[in-house]
């Protein structure tokens, strides 16, 4: 590994057998094989499946890598392999430096010991001496916010208190690599913001982080890159925004398939409309994938109707990289609800000014046949890039912004003479 790489994974794989008795038998055979010097089997046996297969990536110093995917895709298994809780069936893991892990609520805590005692035990497990723990003790207690319960056995703690204490211990031991599974999902909003601020501070100091979470908005505040897992396979590794875009596309595709299948059961094998094309254009009607901040934008929607749709509603949405809706543009809101007959129809939504800060966004569209309340088809796989405006004021506004939507403001200034009441 080069000097900036702290984690390298190559060809990582882990298999499971869901049937307990068979899994125990396979485990005994593998243990016996290990004792006699035989290598473990890498092929699947009867009843086994790959929880992870052919995973490979690198984590750099000071980087935060998000791990995203549906439930059962292998995210938690990956962190358990990296932390040494599980052993891989194939592949190689290299980790440079001390690792801190927050994999499960209460992991590493003894329920009969108090919070104070568990701080010392956890710190020792993570490789700190008693003197080092004592030096960090007050900061750990203050961050966790469990001061009045410090001498209470942790078996009486809530899940939120468990995570607050575990996170406080993990980050204050200053590991080189922190592995965290859904740690930002537990606790109140104030604690979550403190976690994000603390992680940002430690990353600037050189700590590397791998985060598993379903809260993409929180991950977006920390992660520049992400791994997208699907059924134990790594289907994408790259920028966080593109990883989320692919997640949104998969969700939209499954949503369309579900709705089409549902209507096939109710109305026969056909749907009433299909969105056949979605295109982003500049104000002159030229196709593009990016626009300057504050400029006009058009979204062209091509629709194939299979039957008559009275009072059709066409919508366009612009979402953040995490999938959270920012803008909605709906034809019926502007008084356009035409009757669509069988055939092709083209709708164009003209947006006079894009009030978004520079960054990457997602564009989607839908068609609805009132009075139904669910989308017939949704397309959300187009990426829109918003570039900094040419004028200096917009560029400065972007540089100091932590948000996504830009609104102009009018400022006034009054100089108060010295000694005069404000």
N, C-alpha and C positions, 0 to 999 in steps of 0.2 A: 504494500500500500504506500502511496505517496504521503507526504507529511501532513496534507490537509484532509485526508480520508481517515475517518474514525471507525466506520463500519463498512465491511464489504461482504456481500452475500452472493454465492454462486451456486446455481443448480439446486437450491434448497427444496426439500420435499419431506412431507410428513403424512403418514397414512394412519387411518383408524379402522377399528372394527366395532360396529355398534352393538354387537351381541356380546354380552359380558363374559360368558363362559368361554366362547371361542377366543375372545380377546385375551383372556388370562392364559389360555393354552398357547397362543401365539407368543405372548410375552415370555412364558417359561422357555419355550423353544429358542427364542432370540437370546435370552439370558444365557442359556446353556451354550449356544453357539459362540457368544462373546467370550465365555470362560475358556472355551477350547480353541480360541483363536480364529474361528470362522467368521467371516463378514456377514452382516445382516442381509437379509433378502431385500432387494429393491423392487421386485415385481409384486403386484397385488396377489394376495391369496383369497380363497373363497370368503366372501362376506366383507372384504375390506374395500375402502375407497380412499382416494387421495384428498386429504384436507388441504394440502398445499402441494404444488407440483411445479418444478422448474422456475423457482423464484430467484431473481438476481437483481441487485441494485447496490449503490454506494451512498453513504451519508457523509457529508463534508463537515468540517469543524464550523460550529456556529450556525448550522443550518437546521431548519425545522421541516421535517418531512411528514406529510399527512398520509394516513392509510385509510382509504375510503372504499365502500362497497356495501352491498346488501348484507343482512343478517345471514350468517352461515358461509360467507365468502372466504373466511380464513384469517380475518384481521387479528383477532385475539390470539389465535394459534401462532401467528407470525411473531408477535411480541413475546409469547412464552418461549419460543425457540431462541430468540435473541437474548432473553434474560437467563437462559439456562434451566428454566423450569421443565422444559421438555427437551428431549434429544431428537435430532433429525434422523430420518431414515436414509437420506441421501443429501449430498451437497456439502457446502463449506461455509462456515461463519467465522469472520475475523472481526474482533472488536478491540479497539485500542483505548486503554484507560479504564477508569472505574465506571460501572454501570449502575444506575438507579432505576428501579422499576415500580410502577403503580399499575398492577395488572388487574387485581380484584379488590373490592372493598374489604378492608380488614386483613388483607394478606400480610403476614409477618407480625401481627399483633397477637399477644396471648390474652384471651378474654378475661382471665382472672387477675391480670396485672393492671395497675393503674396507668393512666396516661403518662405520668412522670416516668414510671418504670419502663413502659414500652418505648419511650423516646430513647432511653439508654440502650435497650435491647436492639431496637431497630438500627440505631446509629452504629452499634457494634457489628451487626450483620452487614451493614454497608461499608464496613472497613474503617470506622473512626475509633480513635482511642478515647478513653474516658475524659481526658483533658480537652480533646477537640469537641466532644459532645457538650461538655460544660461551657465551653466558650460560645457555642451556638445555641445553648438551651433557651435563653430568654427570647431570642429572635424567633425560635421555633414556636414557643408558646404564644407569643404575641401574634404571629401570623396565623396560627390555627384558630385562635379565638376561643380556646377551651379552658381559659384560666381558672374559672370557678369549678370546673370539673377535673382539674389536673390530677387530683388524688382520688378520683372515682374509678373503679374497675371499668375497663373499656367495654365489657359485655353490656353495660347499661347505656352505651353511646348510641346515638342514631347513626344511620348510614352516612348522613352528611358530616357528622362529627368525625367518624372514622376517616373519611376521605380528606377532610381538612387537616387532620393530624398527620395522616400518611403523606399527603402532599408537602406539608410543612417540613417534615423530617427529610423527605427525598430531596427537595430543592436546596435545603440548607446544608446538606452534606456535600453540595457542590460537585455532583458527578460529572464526568466527561460526556456521558451519554445518558439521557433520561428517556425511558420508555413509559408512556402513559396511555391507559386504556379508559376512555370515557370519563376521565377525571373532571373535565369541565362540565359534565352533565349533572353533577351532584353539587348541592350547595346553592345558596342564594345568589342573586345577581352581583352583590357587592363582592362576595368571595370569588366568583368567576372572573370579575374584572381584576382583582388582585392577583389571581393566578396568571392571567394574560400579561399583566405588567411585570410580574416577577420572572416569567419565562423569557419575556423580551429582554429584560435586564441581563439575565444569565446567558442568553444567546449572544448578546453583544460582547460578553466577557469570554466567549469561546465555547460554551456548552452546546452540544448537539441534542436535538429532540426528535423523537418519533411519536406522533400523536394519532390515536385511533378515536374517531368520534363520528356520530351521525349529524352533529350540529355543524353544518358546512359554513355558516356565517362566522362562528368562532374560529374554525380552522383557517378561514380566509385572512384573519387578522394576524396569523402567525406563520403560515406555511407559504413558501414560494413554489414548492414542488409537491407532488403527491403520487402515490401508487394506487391504481384502481384494480381491485381484486374482484374476480367473478368466479364462483364455484371452485375456489382454490387455485385459480390461475391468475397471473398478472397480465391483464389485458392492455394496460397502458402505464407508462411511467414518463412523467414530464411535468409541464407547468400545472399549477393548481387549477387555474382557470380552465385549461383544456380538459383536465381530468373531470371537473364538474360538468363541463359541457357534454362529455361523453356519457356521464351518468344521466344527465337530463335527456339526452337522445334515447338512451335505453329505456328510461321511464316513459317517454312519450310513445315510443314504439310499442311497449307492452300495453300502454293505455289504449292505443288505437286498436290493437289486437283484441283486447278485452271487450271494448265497446262493439266492435264488429261481430265478435262471437255472440255477444248478448243480443244484438239485433237479429243475427241469423236465426237465433232460437225463437224470437218474437215475431219477426216480420218476414222470415225467409232468408235466403242466402245472400241478399244484397244489402248494401248500405245506401243511404240516400245521397251521400256526397263524399267526395275525396278531395283533399287538398293536394293537388298534383305538383305544385311548384311554389316556392317561397323565395323571393329575391329582394336583396337590399340594393337601393339605387340612390345616386346623388340627386340634387335638385333638378338636374338636366335629364334624368331618366337613364343615366349610364350605370350599369351594374358595378358594385363596389363591395368591399368588406370593411371599409373604414370611412370615417367622416370627421371633419374638424369640429372641435367643440364650438357650439353656438351656431352651426350651419344647418341648413334644411336637409331633410332626409325623406325618402320615399320607401315604402314597403309594398311590393307587388305580390298579390296573392292570386294564384290561378286555381280555379275550382272546377271540378268535374261533377256535374249533377246527374243523377240517374233517375230522378223523379222530380215532380214539382215541389218546390219549397216555398210556402207563403211566408212573407215577412221574415226573410232570412237575416240572421245577424252574423257579421264577420268581425272578428277581433284580432288585434295585433298586440303583443305584449313585449316589453323590454325588461329583462331580468338581470340581476347582478350575476357575477360569476358563481355565486353559491345557489342560484336558482330563485332567490327572493324577488318577487315582482316589484318593479320600480315604476313603470309607466304602463297603462292600459289605454288602448285606442279602440273604440267600439263604434261600428257603423250606425247602430240604432241610436246612440247618444247624439249623433249629429243629424238625425232625421232620415237616415238612409236605411230602409228595410224593404228591399224590392222582392217581388215574387220571381223566383228563379225556376225556369223550365229546364227540362233535360238538355244537357249539352255543356259546353265550356263557358265559364264566366271569369272575367278578370276584374279584380278590385285593386285599387291603389290607395293606400293611406299616405297622405302628404302631411308631414310634420314640419312646421315652419322653422323650428329651432330646437336643436338637441341640447337640452340643459343638463348635460352630464359631464362630470370630470373625466379626464383622460383615463382610459383603462379598457378592459375587455368585458363585454356584456353578451347576453344571449337574446336572440330574437325568435319569437314563436308566433303562431297564429291559430285561430280556430274558426269553425263554422257551427252555428247553432240553429236548430229548427224549433222556434218557440211553439208551444209553451214548455218544451222539454227543458230540463235544468242541467243536463250534463253535456259535455262537449261531444260532438260527433267524431271529429278528428283534431288532433293537436300536433303541430310540428314545432319543435323547440331546439333544433340542432344547428342553427346558424349563429356564427360568432360575429359580433359587431365590435370593431375597434374604434374608440373615440380618441382622436389625437389632440395634443395641446393646440390652443388657438395661437394665431400668429402674433396677436397683440400682447404686450408685456403684462397687462393687468390680468388677463385670463391665466397666463402662465404662472404668475405669482400666486393667484388664487388657488391654482391646482397644487402648487408646491407646498402650501400650508394647509391643505385640506386633508381630512381623514374620512370624508364622506363620499357620496356618489352623485347626488343631485346638486346642481349649481343654481342658485337664485341670486339675481342682482340685488344689491342693497344700496340705499342712499345714506351717506354719512354726513354729519355736520360736526363742526369743531368750534368751540368757544374758549378763548383764552381768559382765564380768571386772574385779575390783578392780584399780586401778592398781598396777603392780609385781608382780602375781600372774602365774604362768605361764598361758598361754592353753590 
